[in-house]
Every structure is written in structure tokens, then in C-alpha cells.
């Protein structure tokens, strides 16, 4: 496991994303996808308040195994690096 996959996405990283995704790139909706194990509590809160879908490595793994994105969206801000997987 690399150092990158062990870290969490911080609120600073999420703020940088939020600050550019809509005003700079004109996005109507946004997903922050990471291979990190988790989002910090503050980063999760910011994502939820800003309607950003936060996908950490476990949810990304569930998507790669065939889970539909629509089934992962309600898990936004949950799971947080556990071994639980969304069913396909």
C-alpha cells in the first residue's frame, strides 16, 4: 500500500476542489474521487453541504466491481475506508 492510499482527503483539499469545480469549470454536479482510504470529517461535511459526491477507495472499488453509481451516491460521506462494500 502506498502512502497516498493511506491518507485521508482533508478539508483543505475539499475546499480547493469546491472553489474551482463550479465557478472555474462550470460544473452542474461534481464528484470528488480519490484512492485515499477516507475523507476527514470536515471534508465529508463540506462535500455534503456543497452537494459534492465524495467517493473514497472502497466506494471506488465497489463501482469497479459493477455497483451502479446511483447506488453509491446515498453512501456519500459514509463507509469511510471500512471493508464494507456496496452490492452490485
C-alpha positions in Angstrom: 0.0 0.0 0.0 1.4 3.4 -1.0 1.5 6.4 1.3 -1.2 8.1 -0.9 -3.7 5.4 -0.3 -3.3 5.5 3.4 -4.0 9.2 3.8 -7.3 11.0 4.1 -8.6 13.8 2.0 -8.5 16.9 4.2 -11.0 19.8 4.3 -8.2 21.9 2.7 -8.2 19.6 -0.3 -12.0 19.6 -0.5 -12.1 23.4 -0.2 -9.8 23.7 -3.1 -12.0 21.4 -5.2 -15.2 23.2 -4.2 -13.6 26.5 -5.0 -12.9 25.6 -8.6 -15.4 22.9 -9.7 -18.4 25.2 -10.3 -17.0 28.7 -10.7 -13.9 27.8 -12.7 -15.1 24.8 -14.6 -18.9 25.5 -14.7 -19.9 22.1 -13.4 -23.6 21.4 -12.7 -22.7 18.4 -10.5 -19.5 17.1 -9.1 -17.8 14.0 -7.7 -14.5 14.0 -5.8 -13.0 10.6 -6.4 -9.9 9.5 -4.5 -7.8 6.4 -3.9 -7.3 7.6 -0.3 -8.9 5.5 2.4 -11.1 8.2 3.7 -12.3 11.8 3.8 -11.8 13.7 7.1 -15.0 14.5 8.9 -14.6 18.2 7.9 -14.1 17.2 4.3 -17.1 15.0 4.4 -19.2 17.7 5.9 -18.1 20.3 3.3 -18.9 17.8 0.5 -22.4 17.1 1.8 -23.1 20.9 2.3 -21.9 21.6 -1.2 -23.7 18.7 -2.8 -20.4 17.0 -3.9 -20.4 13.2 -4.2 -17.3 12.1 -2.2 -16.0 8.7 -3.4 -13.1 7.1 -1.4 -11.3 3.9 -2.4 -13.8 1.4 -1.0 -16.7 3.1 -2.9 -14.5 3.3 -6.0 -13.8 -0.4 -5.6 -17.5 -1.2 -5.4 -18.0 0.9 -8.6 -15.2 -1.1 -10.3 -16.9 -4.3 -9.3 -20.1 -3.2 -11.0 -22.1 -1.3 -8.5 -24.2 1.4 -10.2 -23.2 5.0 -9.4 -26.8 5.7 -8.4 -26.5 3.1 -5.6 -23.2 4.7 -4.4 -24.5 8.3 -4.2 -26.6 7.6 -1.0 -23.3 6.3 0.7 -21.7 9.7 0.2 -20.0 10.5 3.5 -20.4 7.0 4.8 -18.2 3.9 4.8 -15.0 5.9 5.3 -12.5 3.3 4.5 -14.2 0.3 6.0 -14.3 -3.1 4.4 -18.0 -2.9 3.7 -18.9 -2.9 0.0 -22.0 -1.8 -1.8 -23.7 -4.7 -3.5 -23.8 -4.7 -7.3 
